[in-house]
């Protein structure tokens, strides 16, 4: 990666504008992530404090993870396609076709999820899978649509719209936890967590349509090139995101409700922190796709921002995790020591994500898949071995180890790709 970062940047007015937009996008992205992370953290804390049975929170967290898994399985590739295609004239049609594709997949998978879950779902909801199938499909489709909406806002540099779309449901759902209209507390927590999010996706899509930033288009409207890129990036992103949702489900099957509630809260902190470098590199991908001037300088700045932010959060986590989680009870205090390790994994991913973005800019599918599948296979594979013996620490060990190995793969892969001749697509992009 050193050769990439050692190149000199090209001065000029266009480069200055591109640098300003990268900085502006990074600041807005950080603010958006900060607010949604704080609101998400507050949501699960309030859920724990307002629930008489901690097991309700644990069951709700497990099922929230399942719905998030549906969203991830169906939608993670679409934002990368939209970011990478932001400079194309047909971006509105590409966005519409991508939206149709992912929402149809999420709706279909959401219909099936309650039946796959079987008796466990009935225990949570008090209702049959048939009755809950349609509502789950609707919230899964709406939540998946938020990925497309946010990506299109980013590609049009509508940073404030991204902030509003993300922060509004995250904040609005917290006071709803003070209500308890249903006899089943766990079901109410799940509904409050998901319905505002899904509604924001539908409303955001309407805003895009009114601004002419999205066109209604069938999935087959994507060109063969875009379908190929979407498929490759979806598989890679799926591998990166899968551990976020699979590992909590593996832990949930091995621990009691109270321990699962505590672990899920702490794991959510780690996921939110790792979203910071991911957010900054998504802005980098979008901005370089729009304006390729000073590409190397912007890559260098993003890498520096990822490292500095990761170190700052790690220091804060090391100092504050024990006293803050100790206020919530014994179960939460027991898992406090894993927080700095989860943040350390995010710091490592800050380097990995820059290498991954460089590979996506060059359309280097081999390196993209090498990085992402190292994370997926390493963390889930190790998790399957370690979690049965030590559920909490086994999950953390697997996650940290996989991220360290992925960082090594990313650095070596970028070094070798830069030293060798450029691919045909890369040479075309450079022109």
PyMOL commands that set and color helices and strands:
alter all, ss='L'
color gray80, all
select helices_A, chain A and resi 2-6+13-49+54-84+91-117+119-125+129-155+159-176+185-210+219-221+224-252+257-290+295-326+330-361+365-386+391-419+424-430
alter helices_A, ss='H'
color red, helices_A
deselect
rebuild
show_as cartoon
